[in-house]
Amino acid sequence: MKRNMFLDLSEYIPEFQFTDWEKLTPVVMEAGRYQEGQYILPMSYTTPITLFRKSEAPHTHSEDMTWDDMLAGGPALQAAAVMDSSIYQGCVFQPFTDLERDELAFSEEELLNFVKRKLQVYHELSEDVPDFFTRRLEVGFDVDLDPEKFDSDKSFSMIPIYSLQGGYGAMVVSFAAVNANTTQPEAAVFLTDYLLSEACQSSCLYAYATSSLAVPTMEGLMQEGKSGVSFEEGSWRMSQENYGTFASLREHIAWAEFCTPLGVELQQLFGDAQDSSQAKTLEELVHGAYMRMQMMVAES
Amino acid sequence: MKKSKSALQGWLLVAPLLIGCLLFYAIPFVLVLQYSLSTGSGGASDFIGFINYQDVMNNGMFTMAFGNTMRFLAAGLPLIMVLAYVIALLMQKQAGKHKLLKSVFLFPYIMPVVGAVILVELLFADSGLVPGLVEVLGLPFVDWLGGPAAFGVVLLLYLWKNTGYSVILLLAGLVTIPEEQYSAADLDGASGWQKFFYITTPQMWYSVFFAIIFSLINAFKCFREIFLIGGTHPNENIYMLQHFLNNSFENLNYAKLSVASVLLLIVVLIVFAVFYGFVRRKEAFRA
């Protein structure tokens, strides 16, 4: 957006035929705005969550809770804070990058402190932690859960990873945009409009590429009585209770960022930090990962 | 009439070269300048002045890459010239008798890039010969390819691969110096150093100049080996300007790419102009 690569869609959005703009999650759509213009239309998003039985670990989503609060909380919150090993664990840092200066928005020391504390809590985690699964928020996230642990009670708590500053965010996994140099803007916008329609957001056309990674931006598709979202041989929906929990999770998303390869570096860093055969010290590993991430942001 | 016909024929003969230079150098250069002063591309391009230059020069990773490249050149060029000069001087008398000796020096230069990288990996990778030797000697572990020592390894690779080429260039200049001058100096009782400073050096400036130019070009070509050893984002000590350029190109960031290219061109032109002026003065004095 900053490099003027995409077309400003603001004047086209009121003319959309297929997309119900009111049903698109506002905070996620905000990620595609830049200087009063809507340049990118997020199609799907996710956030790392840890699932517990609601009866064992109830949780009220908040925009004020911090990662430190999670570590100071009970075993369930601690597990939710440190057990995720996905590429989205960097959502603890908010913001992750300073796009105006093309550099990371946190220091190497902050990264080192975070890694150290995460590893410490990870290794000292109490055995009293209730049964849990770490997941991405994605279509079909409850399908392959261990039946011994969750089959009898499929009402979940969905605990996200809160940031150091407070609140939690979403990661945009796929999006639609129009090249600023297009010679056929109307045709391009027509296709973009369809990609955010209910038909596409719930169909194989969208789900083929993204259903194993995220949930659609359009609200209301995944609850009982609705069309559901294409998944494997059929359509996937959540129970009314779980959809209510999901809606609460969605309602309290404080910001949205785009998913980038930087998360892979963080994931690799934690893997290396836990590798007992690693010859490098933790400080060297963090330094190497931090420098590589800085390089990637500087070149973007 | 004859003159204009002759001129026209001349223009026609150089036309293919001129067209090629225009298409593949001049026009792209103008486009690079345009990209460096604007945001976006094609019809969506907006002129923004020197904002891109400001952004890039304030970027810590760009300055680190630029610094590493200048550090590599500052260390590599003098070293390769000294090494090549010494070898060329030693070979000066033997060059005519042992032609195979000259060829042997070119073997590392003609070795494929992948072959050189495999050799480096065999020697310096974690399971390589050198770390094994270091472990046997009881010395602390050194990450030769992923740590600060990587700069030294890359420099060594550059010297090993390209010294032979510079030897050949300098040797070509040395063999053109008339033997009678050295004989006359011997008769006058000149020492080896005196012959080197007063006979050899004044007649070698242009050869040295060309050897430096080609060594500079080969230094930039060394990126291929560094890329294969360290990947797209190597250790910070061997993160070169070419990495920044290459990765910016992959991210379609033509503005940053263009700015970095222009800044590098300015530095290289300044160095080239300073040294060329020096050589011209030396040659003019000799003439």
HADDOCK unambig.tbl for C-alpha pairs under 7 A between the chains (distance, minus, plus):
assign (segid A and resid 3 and name CA) (segid B and resid 39 and name CA) 5.52 0.50 0.50
assign (segid A and resid 3 and name CA) (segid B and resid 40 and name CA) 5.33 0.50 0.50
assign (segid A and resid 4 and name CA) (segid B and resid 39 and name CA) 6.20 0.50 0.50
assign (segid A and resid 4 and name CA) (segid B and resid 40 and name CA) 4.64 0.50 0.50
assign (segid A and resid 4 and name CA) (segid B and resid 44 and name CA) 6.97 0.50 0.50
assign (segid A and resid 5 and name CA) (segid B and resid 40 and name CA) 5.52 0.50 0.50
assign (segid A and resid 180 and name CA) (segid B and resid 44 and name CA) 5.86 0.50 0.50
assign (segid A and resid 181 and name CA) (segid B and resid 42 and name CA) 6.48 0.50 0.50
assign (segid A and resid 181 and name CA) (segid B and resid 43 and name CA) 5.76 0.50 0.50
assign (segid A and resid 181 and name CA) (segid B and resid 44 and name CA) 5.74 0.50 0.50
assign (segid A and resid 291 and name CA) (segid B and resid 236 and name CA) 6.90 0.50 0.50
assign (segid A and resid 292 and name CA) (segid B and resid 233 and name CA) 5.87 0.50 0.50
assign (segid A and resid 294 and name CA) (segid B and resid 61 and name CA) 6.97 0.50 0.50
assign (segid A and resid 295 and name CA) (segid B and resid 61 and name CA) 5.86 0.50 0.50
assign (segid A and resid 298 and name CA) (segid B and resid 59 and name CA) 6.94 0.50 0.50
assign (segid A and resid 298 and name CA) (segid B and resid 61 and name CA) 6.24 0.50 0.50
assign (segid A and resid 299 and name CA) (segid B and resid 244 and name CA) 6.30 0.50 0.50
assign (segid A and resid 299 and name CA) (segid B and resid 247 and name CA) 6.19 0.50 0.50
assign (segid A and resid 299 and name CA) (segid B and resid 248 and name CA) 4.93 0.50 0.50
assign (segid A and resid 300 and name CA) (segid B and resid 248 and name CA) 6.39 0.50 0.50
assign (segid A and resid 300 and name CA) (segid B and resid 251 and name CA) 5.86 0.50 0.50
assign (segid A and resid 300 and name CA) (segid B and resid 253 and name CA) 6.64 0.50 0.50
